[in-house]
Amino acid sequence: MPMRRLFSRENLFALGLCLLLALLLIVTTSTAPQWIYQGF
């Protein structure tokens, strides 16, 4: 099954780390980040 290989422990760890870093970046900015609103 390809899904079992996709959700291996290493991939889930890397994905969680990426999400944690993105969340940390958003939380640590004092105001709403401008790059979110760049398209509007």
N, C-alpha and C positions, 0 to 999 in steps of 0.2 A: 504494500500500500504506500503510495507516495505521500499521503497525508501524515503517516507515522514518521517518515523521514523529515518532513517539513517542520513538524512540531517536536523536534528533538530537544533535549535539555539545554544544549548550547544555544540553539536558536531562540528559545524562550527566554534564556538569560540575557542574550544580546538585545532582544526586543524590549524586555523590561528595563534594561539599563538605558536604552534610547528614550523610552517614554518618561523615565524618571528625570533624565537630563532636560528633556523638553519642558516638563512640568516645573522643574526647578528654575529654568530660564524665565518662564512666564510669571512664576510667583515672585521671583526676586526683583523684577522690574517694578519700579515704584508706581507708575501709572500704566494704563493700558498701552501695550507696545504699539508703535506706529506701523510696524510692518504687517500687522493684522489688517489694518485699514487702508493699506496702500492701493488695493484694487478698487476702492469705492470713492 
